[in-house]
Amino acid sequence: MKTIEMVTSQKVTITYQLAGLKDRMLAYLVDISMIISSNIVLSLIWLGIFRGDYFLYFYYFIFLPIFFFYSLVCDIFLNGQSVGKRTMEIRIVKLDGKDPSITDYLIRWSFRLIDIYFSLGAVASMLISSTAQNQRLGDFLANTTLIKLRSDDRVTLKDITNINSIDNYVTTYPQVHLLSENDLIIINEVLQRSKSYRNIAHQNALTKIAEKVACVIDVDLPENKREFLQTIIKDYIVLTR
């Protein structure tokens, strides 16, 4: 599993799982299915209106534009995603953490001719499989790649409950039942990141989530916020077992 770390404008480091060749191929197949099905529907409408007359006009002015410009239009207007990419929950991102520009999308799109069409996908497959950041030629030139929006190794509540074995433990905050499983997953991830990245941005994130938790369970926030959140996790594990 390959990952990439990007730093946001707030100097927070976020780790994403890179979209692999399989994810990208499946997204492409979904998009091709969309293109073919939409053109079939439009051609039937055209034939119903013109009864076969001027069909070359349909081919040159409807079929070809949809085929060639579909991905570019989707990427620009759907924030780096096509229907296929949304289905596979993947998205185009810049390696420097900034949002891709229209120029970036144009570069990626123009090199589809080499990456996909002229080489029947061989160039794209080879580069995506062999490069550190799963980039095809268009990605290299645009400084982009594709990430998964839902990581395969996402932390679950089961993972949290396996962190430690807690015997004869007395809960400190019985109000933790007001928190959800997703809340606990976020708390755990913030704790881990603040431990791995000891900078102001991640410490601020830890402080904010500690303040939010204290507000939800209606308690005074202790001075040691890390210890407070660790206690919250332990209490939740004990009370929800």
C-alpha positions in Angstrom: 0.0 0.0 0.0 1.5 3.3 -1.1 0.7 6.6 0.7 1.5 10.2 0.3 1.8 13.0 2.8 0.6 16.5 2.0 0.8 19.6 4.1 -2.3 21.9 4.2 -2.2 25.7 4.2 -2.5 25.4 8.0 0.7 23.3 8.1 -1.1 20.1 9.1 0.3 17.0 7.6 -2.3 14.6 6.1 -1.6 11.1 4.9 -3.6 9.7 2.0 -3.6 6.3 0.4 -2.7 6.5 -3.3 -5.1 5.1 -5.8 -3.6 2.0 -7.4 -3.8 0.7 -11.0 -6.9 -1.4 -10.2 -8.8 1.6 -8.8 -8.0 3.7 -11.8 -8.8 1.0 -14.3 -12.2 0.4 -12.7 -12.9 4.1 -12.7 -12.0 4.3 -16.4 -14.3 1.4 -17.2 -17.2 3.1 -15.4 -16.5 6.3 -17.4 -16.4 4.4 -20.7 -19.7 2.8 -19.8 -21.1 6.2 -19.1 -19.9 7.6 -22.4 -21.2 4.6 -24.4 -24.6 4.5 -22.8 -25.1 8.3 -23.1 -24.1 8.2 -26.8 -26.5 5.3 -27.4 -29.4 7.2 -25.9 -28.5 10.4 -27.8 -28.1 8.4 -31.1 -31.6 6.9 -30.6 -33.0 10.3 -30.0 -31.2 11.6 -33.1 -32.5 8.7 -35.2 -36.0 9.3 -33.9 -35.9 12.9 -35.0 -33.9 12.8 -38.2 -34.5 9.1 -39.2 -30.9 8.5 -40.1 -30.3 11.7 -42.0 -27.2 13.8 -41.2 -25.9 11.0 -38.9 -22.3 12.1 -39.6 -23.2 15.4 -37.9 -24.1 13.4 -34.8 -20.8 11.5 -35.0 -18.6 14.6 -35.4 -20.5 17.1 -33.2 -21.9 14.9 -30.4 -20.2 11.5 -30.2 -16.6 12.6 -30.6 -16.8 15.7 -28.3 -18.4 13.5 -25.5 -15.7 10.9 -26.0 -12.8 13.2 -26.0 -13.9 16.0 -23.6 -15.9 13.9 -21.0 -13.0 13.4 -18.6 -11.7 17.0 -18.9 -15.1 18.6 -18.2 -15.8 16.2 -15.3 -12.4 16.9 -13.7 -12.8 20.7 -14.0 -16.4 20.9 -12.8 -16.5 18.0 -10.3 -13.4 18.9 -8.4 -11.0 16.4 -9.8 -13.5 13.6 -10.2 -15.4 11.9 -13.0 -18.4 9.6 -12.4 -16.0 6.7 -12.4 -13.6 8.3 -9.9 -16.6 9.1 -7.6 -17.7 5.5 -7.8 -14.3 4.3 -6.8 -13.9 7.2 -4.3 -10.7 8.5 -5.8 -9.7 12.1 -6.7 -7.0 14.0 -8.5 -4.8 16.1 -6.2 -1.6 18.2 -6.5 1.5 16.8 -4.8 2.1 20.1 -3.1 -1.3 20.1 -1.4 -2.8 22.9 -3.5 -6.0 22.5 -5.6 -5.3 21.5 -9.2 -5.9 24.3 -11.7 -7.6 24.1 -15.0 -4.1 24.1 -16.6 -3.2 21.0 -14.5 -6.4 19.2 -15.7 -5.6 20.2 -19.3 -2.1 18.8 -19.1 -3.4 15.5 -17.7 -6.1 15.3 -20.2 -3.9 16.1 -23.2 -1.5 13.3 -22.3 -4.3 10.7 -22.2 -3.5 10.3 -26.0 -0.1 8.8 -25.1 -0.9 7.3 -21.7 -4.1 5.6 -22.8 -5.3 5.9 -26.3 -2.3 5.5 -28.6 -0.6 2.9 -26.3 -3.9 1.1 -25.4 -3.2 1.9 -21.8 0.2 0.3 -21.7 2.1 3.5 -20.9 -0.2 4.5 -18.1 -0.3 1.0 -16.6 3.5 0.7 -16.6 4.1 4.1 -15.0 1.4 3.8 -12.4 2.6 0.4 -11.4 6.3 1.4 -11.2 6.4 4.9 -9.9 6.6 5.9 -6.2 3.5 8.1 -6.4 1.5 6.1 -8.9 1.7 8.7 -11.6 1.2 8.3 -15.3 2.9 10.7 -17.8 0.2 13.3 -17.5 0.5 13.3 -13.7 4.2 13.8 -13.9 3.9 16.9 -16.0 1.0 18.3 -14.0 2.5 17.4 -10.7 -0.6 15.4 -9.7 -1.7 12.0 -8.6 -4.9 10.2 -7.5 -5.7 9.5 -3.9 -8.3 7.3 -2.2 -10.9 9.3 -0.3 -11.5 6.3 1.9 -8.4 4.5 3.0 -8.3 0.7 3.1 -6.5 0.7 6.4 -8.8 3.2 8.1 -8.9 2.9 11.9 -12.0 1.3 13.2 -13.5 1.0 16.7 -12.3 -2.6 16.8 -8.8 -1.4 16.2 -9.2 1.1 19.1 -10.5 -1.6 21.5 -7.4 -3.7 20.7 -5.0 -1.0 21.7 -4.7 -2.2 25.3 -6.2 -4.8 27.6 -8.0 -2.9 30.4 -8.8 -4.9 33.5 -10.3 -3.6 36.8 -10.6 -0.2 35.2 -12.8 2.5 36.8 -14.2 5.0 34.4 -13.6 8.7 34.9 -16.2 10.1 32.4 -19.3 8.0 32.2 -20.8 10.6 29.9 -18.7 9.2 27.0 -21.8 7.4 25.8 -22.7 10.8 24.3 -19.9 10.3 21.8 -20.2 8.3 18.6 -17.9 5.6 17.3 -16.8 8.0 14.6 -15.9 10.6 17.3 -13.6 8.1 19.0 -11.9 7.2 15.7 -11.2 10.9 15.1 -9.9 11.4 18.6 -7.6 8.4 18.2 -6.3 9.7 14.9 -5.7 13.2 16.2 -3.8 11.7 19.2 -1.6 9.6 16.9 -0.9 12.5 14.5 0.0 14.9 17.2 2.4 12.3 18.6 4.0 11.7 15.2 4.1 15.4 14.1 5.1 17.6 17.0 4.3 21.0 15.6 2.0 23.8 16.5 -0.7 23.0 14.0 -1.2 19.4 15.2 -1.1 20.6 18.9 -3.8 23.1 18.1 -5.9 20.4 16.5 -5.5 18.3 19.6 -6.5 21.2 21.8 -9.6 22.0 19.7 -10.9 18.4 19.7 -10.3 18.2 23.5 -12.3 21.4 23.9 -15.1 20.0 21.7 -15.2 16.7 23.6 -15.3 18.4 27.0 -18.2 20.5 25.7 -20.2 17.5 24.4 -19.8 15.5 27.6 -20.2 18.7 29.7 -17.1 18.6 31.9 -14.3 21.0 32.6 -11.3 20.6 30.4 -8.3 19.4 32.3 -4.9 21.0 31.8 -3.4 17.9 30.3 -5.4 17.6 27.1 -3.6 14.5 25.8 -4.2 12.6 28.9 -7.8 13.7 28.9 -8.4 12.3 25.4 -6.6 9.1 26.2 -8.9 8.7 29.2 -11.9 9.3 27.0 -10.9 6.5 24.7 -10.3 4.1 27.6 -13.7 5.0 29.2 -15.5 4.5 25.9 -13.9 1.1 25.4 -14.9 -0.1 28.9 -18.4 1.2 28.7 -19.2 -0.1 25.2 -17.7 -3.6 25.6 
